[in-house]
Protein backbone atom coordinates (compact mmCIF):
# COMPACT_ATOMS: atom_id res chain seq x y z
CA UNK A 1 0.00 0.00 0.00
CA UNK A 2 2.78 2.38 0.94
CA UNK A 3 4.65 1.85 -2.32
CA UNK A 4 1.47 2.65 -4.28
CA UNK A 5 1.07 5.92 -2.37
CA UNK A 6 4.69 6.81 -3.03
CA UNK A 7 4.26 6.00 -6.72
CA UNK A 8 1.12 8.19 -6.96
CA UNK A 9 2.86 11.11 -5.26
CA UNK A 10 5.83 10.78 -7.59
CA UNK A 11 3.56 10.79 -10.64
CA UNK A 12 1.66 13.82 -9.31
CA UNK A 13 4.90 15.66 -8.77
CA UNK A 14 6.10 14.83 -12.28
CA UNK A 15 2.81 16.00 -13.81
CA UNK A 16 2.89 19.28 -11.88
CA UNK A 17 6.47 19.86 -12.94
CA UNK A 18 5.59 19.17 -16.59
CA UNK A 19 2.59 21.50 -16.47
CA UNK A 20 4.67 24.22 -14.90
CA UNK A 21 7.33 23.77 -17.54
CA UNK A 22 4.72 24.24 -20.30
CA UNK A 23 3.56 27.61 -18.98
CA UNK A 24 5.31 30.28 -21.07
CA UNK A 25 7.41 32.79 -19.23
CA UNK A 26 5.95 36.26 -18.79
CA UNK A 27 7.72 38.70 -21.14
CA UNK A 28 9.88 41.11 -19.23
CA UNK A 29 10.32 44.66 -20.54
CA UNK A 30 13.87 45.81 -21.16
CA UNK A 31 14.87 49.43 -21.36
CA UNK A 32 17.10 50.32 -24.30
CA UNK A 33 19.30 53.41 -24.22
CA UNK A 34 22.20 54.95 -26.11
CA UNK A 35 24.41 52.41 -24.33
CA UNK A 36 22.69 49.72 -26.41
CA UNK A 37 23.29 51.57 -29.68
CA UNK A 38 20.32 53.97 -29.91
CA UNK A 39 21.19 57.37 -31.37
CA UNK A 40 19.11 59.03 -28.64
CA UNK A 41 16.95 58.02 -25.69
CA UNK A 42 14.19 60.31 -27.02
CA UNK A 43 12.22 58.23 -29.53
CA UNK A 44 9.40 59.99 -31.41
CA UNK A 45 8.02 57.26 -33.70
CA UNK A 46 8.32 53.62 -34.82
CA UNK A 47 7.71 51.83 -38.13
CA UNK A 48 8.25 48.27 -39.35
CA UNK A 49 9.13 47.66 -43.00
CA UNK A 50 8.31 44.72 -45.29
CA UNK A 51 11.59 42.99 -44.39
CA UNK A 52 10.83 43.05 -40.67
CA UNK A 53 13.28 45.79 -39.75
CA UNK A 54 12.21 48.17 -36.99
CA UNK A 55 12.82 51.85 -37.71
CA UNK A 56 13.02 54.46 -34.98
CA UNK A 57 12.73 58.23 -35.26
CA UNK A 58 14.83 60.02 -32.68
CA UNK A 59 16.03 63.48 -31.75
CA UNK A 60 19.51 62.59 -33.00
CA UNK A 61 19.01 60.58 -36.18
CA UNK A 62 17.20 57.68 -37.81
CA UNK A 63 17.86 54.15 -36.55
CA UNK A 64 17.19 50.70 -38.03
CA UNK A 65 17.12 47.73 -35.65
CA UNK A 66 17.59 44.18 -36.96
CA UNK A 67 16.98 42.40 -33.65
CA UNK A 68 20.58 42.63 -32.54
CA UNK A 69 22.24 45.77 -33.87
CA UNK A 70 21.42 49.31 -34.95
CA UNK A 71 22.33 51.16 -38.10
CA UNK A 72 22.17 54.94 -37.79
CA UNK A 73 21.55 57.64 -40.41
CA UNK A 74 22.33 61.26 -39.58
CA UNK A 75 22.87 64.46 -41.56
CA UNK A 76 26.35 63.36 -42.58
CA UNK A 77 24.86 60.12 -43.98
CA UNK A 78 22.48 61.96 -46.30
CA UNK A 79 19.54 62.53 -43.97
CA UNK A 80 20.24 66.32 -43.77
CA UNK A 81 18.43 66.72 -40.42
CA UNK A 82 19.01 64.74 -37.22
CA UNK A 83 15.69 65.56 -35.55
CA UNK A 84 13.11 63.07 -36.87
CA UNK A 85 9.45 63.32 -35.87
CA UNK A 86 7.59 60.74 -37.93
CA UNK A 87 8.00 57.57 -40.01
CA UNK A 88 5.88 55.67 -42.50
CA UNK A 89 6.50 52.64 -44.74
CA UNK A 90 4.42 52.65 -47.92
CA UNK A 91 3.20 49.78 -50.09
CA UNK A 92 6.46 49.88 -52.10
CA UNK A 93 8.55 49.54 -48.93
CA UNK A 94 9.81 53.10 -49.25
CA UNK A 95 10.46 54.79 -45.92
CA UNK A 96 9.01 58.28 -45.48
CA UNK A 97 10.64 60.46 -42.83
CA UNK A 98 9.27 63.64 -41.32
CA UNK A 99 11.98 65.98 -40.03
CA UNK A 100 12.17 69.18 -38.03
CA UNK A 101 13.93 71.46 -40.52
CA UNK A 102 14.26 69.67 -43.88
CA UNK A 103 10.67 68.70 -44.59
CA UNK A 104 9.77 65.22 -45.83
CA UNK A 105 12.46 62.74 -46.84
CA UNK A 106 12.01 59.44 -48.68
CA UNK A 107 14.53 56.62 -48.31
CA UNK A 108 14.37 54.32 -51.33
CA UNK A 109 13.32 50.70 -50.97
CA UNK A 110 16.91 49.56 -51.54
CA UNK A 111 17.95 51.99 -48.74
CA UNK A 112 20.61 53.58 -50.95
CA UNK A 113 19.30 57.08 -51.63
CA UNK A 114 17.20 59.88 -50.16
CA UNK A 115 14.77 62.20 -51.90
CA UNK A 116 13.56 65.40 -50.24
CA UNK A 117 10.36 67.40 -50.36
CA UNK A 118 10.49 70.78 -48.60
CA UNK A 119 9.72 74.45 -49.11
CA UNK A 120 13.00 74.96 -50.96
CA UNK A 121 12.40 72.20 -53.51
CA UNK A 122 8.60 72.59 -53.59
CA UNK A 123 7.46 76.14 -52.68
CA UNK A 124 3.86 74.98 -52.30
CA UNK A 125 4.84 73.20 -49.05
CA UNK A 126 3.84 75.40 -46.14
CA UNK A 127 6.28 74.25 -43.46
CA UNK A 128 9.49 72.21 -43.25
CA UNK A 129 8.52 70.69 -39.88
CA UNK A 130 6.73 67.44 -40.72
CA UNK A 131 4.91 65.87 -37.78
CA UNK A 132 2.97 63.07 -39.49
CA UNK A 133 3.02 60.87 -42.62
CA UNK A 134 0.61 58.30 -44.07
CA UNK A 135 -0.33 56.81 -47.44
CA UNK A 136 -3.71 55.90 -48.89
CA UNK A 137 -4.64 53.01 -51.22
CA UNK A 138 -4.58 55.29 -54.29
CA UNK A 139 -0.81 55.69 -53.86
CA UNK A 140 -0.92 59.20 -52.42
CA UNK A 141 1.41 60.15 -49.58
CA UNK A 142 -0.03 62.60 -47.06
CA UNK A 143 2.03 64.63 -44.60
CA UNK A 144 1.02 67.01 -41.86
CA UNK A 145 3.12 69.93 -40.70
CA UNK A 146 3.50 72.01 -37.55
CA UNK A 147 2.10 75.25 -38.94
CA UNK A 148 1.64 74.77 -42.70
CA UNK A 149 -1.35 72.45 -42.84
CA UNK A 150 -1.78 69.10 -44.59
CA UNK A 151 -0.22 68.13 -47.93
CA UNK A 152 -0.98 65.43 -50.48
CA UNK A 153 1.78 64.10 -52.72
CA UNK A 154 0.08 62.37 -55.63
CA UNK A 155 1.56 59.32 -57.40
CA UNK A 156 2.42 61.69 -60.28
CA UNK A 157 4.45 63.91 -57.96
CA UNK A 158 2.01 66.81 -57.64
CA UNK A 159 1.69 68.42 -54.19
CA UNK A 160 -1.61 69.89 -52.97
CA UNK A 161 -1.80 71.88 -49.75
CA UNK A 162 -4.83 72.05 -47.46
CA UNK A 163 -5.36 74.77 -44.85
CA UNK A 164 -8.20 75.97 -42.62
CA UNK A 165 -10.57 78.31 -44.44
CA UNK A 166 -12.71 80.73 -42.42
CA UNK A 167 -16.38 80.05 -42.98
CA UNK A 168 -15.80 76.68 -44.65
CA UNK A 169 -16.83 73.82 -42.31
CA UNK A 170 -15.37 71.26 -44.72
CA UNK A 171 -11.86 72.68 -44.59
CA UNK A 172 -8.99 71.45 -42.44
CA UNK A 173 -9.80 71.97 -38.71
CA UNK A 174 -6.38 73.47 -37.87
CA UNK A 175 -3.03 74.16 -39.52
CA UNK A 176 -1.11 72.04 -36.97
CA UNK A 177 -1.47 68.41 -38.11
CA UNK A 178 0.17 66.08 -35.62
CA UNK A 179 -1.29 62.68 -36.53
CA UNK A 180 -2.63 60.77 -39.53
CA UNK A 181 -4.24 57.33 -39.74
CA UNK A 182 -5.78 55.21 -42.48
CA UNK A 183 -8.55 52.78 -41.54
CA UNK A 184 -9.32 49.47 -43.24
CA UNK A 185 -11.83 51.09 -45.56
CA UNK A 186 -9.07 53.32 -46.95
CA UNK A 187 -10.29 56.50 -45.28
CA UNK A 188 -7.72 59.04 -44.15
CA UNK A 189 -8.21 60.50 -40.66
CA UNK A 190 -6.51 63.76 -39.73
CA UNK A 191 -5.71 64.64 -36.13
CA UNK A 192 -5.03 68.34 -35.57
CA UNK A 193 -4.63 70.72 -32.65
CA UNK A 194 -8.18 71.86 -33.39
CA UNK A 195 -10.10 68.65 -33.95
CA UNK A 196 -10.40 65.35 -35.83
CA UNK A 197 -11.64 65.03 -39.41
CA UNK A 198 -11.99 62.48 -42.20
CA UNK A 199 -10.96 63.22 -45.78
CA UNK A 200 -13.93 62.63 -48.09
CA UNK A 201 -12.27 63.26 -51.46
CA UNK A 202 -13.64 66.77 -51.87
CA UNK A 203 -13.29 68.12 -48.36
CA UNK A 204 -12.94 67.22 -44.69
CA UNK A 205 -15.75 65.83 -42.56
CA UNK A 206 -15.14 66.97 -38.96
CA UNK A 207 -15.99 64.73 -36.04
CA UNK A 208 -18.57 66.23 -33.73
CA UNK A 209 -16.72 67.85 -30.81
CA UNK A 210 -19.22 66.28 -28.41
CA UNK A 211 -17.79 62.83 -29.25
CA UNK A 212 -14.27 63.80 -28.16
CA UNK A 213 -12.98 64.59 -24.65
CA UNK A 214 -10.89 67.38 -26.19
CA UNK A 215 -10.38 68.84 -29.66
CA UNK A 216 -6.59 68.68 -29.24
CA UNK A 217 -5.58 65.36 -30.81
CA UNK A 218 -2.43 63.76 -29.37
CA UNK A 219 -2.44 60.41 -31.17
CA UNK A 220 -4.21 58.17 -33.70
CA UNK A 221 -3.71 54.41 -34.01
CA UNK A 222 -5.66 51.70 -35.87
CA UNK A 223 -5.55 48.25 -34.25
CA UNK A 224 -5.90 44.76 -35.74
CA UNK A 225 -9.66 44.77 -35.23
CA UNK A 226 -10.06 47.91 -37.29
CA UNK A 227 -10.73 50.19 -34.32
CA UNK A 228 -9.15 53.63 -34.25
CA UNK A 229 -7.81 54.85 -30.92
CA UNK A 230 -7.87 58.62 -30.47
CA UNK A 231 -5.73 60.21 -27.75
CA UNK A 232 -6.66 63.73 -26.66
CA UNK A 233 -5.89 66.22 -23.93
CA UNK A 234 -8.98 64.95 -22.11
CA UNK A 235 -8.57 61.19 -22.47
CA UNK A 236 -8.98 58.43 -25.06
CA UNK A 237 -11.92 57.47 -27.24
CA UNK A 238 -12.20 54.48 -29.56
CA UNK A 239 -13.92 54.53 -32.92
CA UNK A 240 -15.21 51.07 -33.77
CA UNK A 241 -15.31 49.74 -37.32
CA UNK A 242 -19.03 50.58 -37.52
CA UNK A 243 -18.30 54.26 -36.83
CA UNK A 244 -19.36 54.40 -33.20
CA UNK A 245 -17.24 56.48 -30.80
CA UNK A 246 -16.95 55.44 -27.15
CA UNK A 247 -14.62 56.33 -24.26
CA UNK A 248 -11.82 53.84 -23.64
CA UNK A 249 -12.35 51.98 -20.38
CA UNK A 250 -9.34 51.27 -18.19
CA UNK A 251 -10.33 50.32 -14.62
CA UNK A 252 -8.46 52.43 -12.10
CA UNK A 253 -7.06 54.87 -14.66
CA UNK A 254 -8.03 58.48 -13.93
CA UNK A 255 -9.37 60.59 -16.82
CA UNK A 256 -7.04 63.21 -18.16
CA UNK A 257 -4.48 64.12 -20.78
CA UNK A 258 -3.12 61.24 -22.91
CA UNK A 259 -0.02 62.08 -24.91
CA UNK A 260 -0.22 59.25 -27.45
CA UNK A 261 -1.43 55.71 -28.22
CA UNK A 262 0.58 52.86 -29.70
Order of alpha helices (4+ residues) and beta strands (2+ residues): alpha-beta-beta-beta-beta-beta-beta-beta-beta-beta-beta-beta-beta-beta-beta-beta-beta-beta-beta-beta-beta
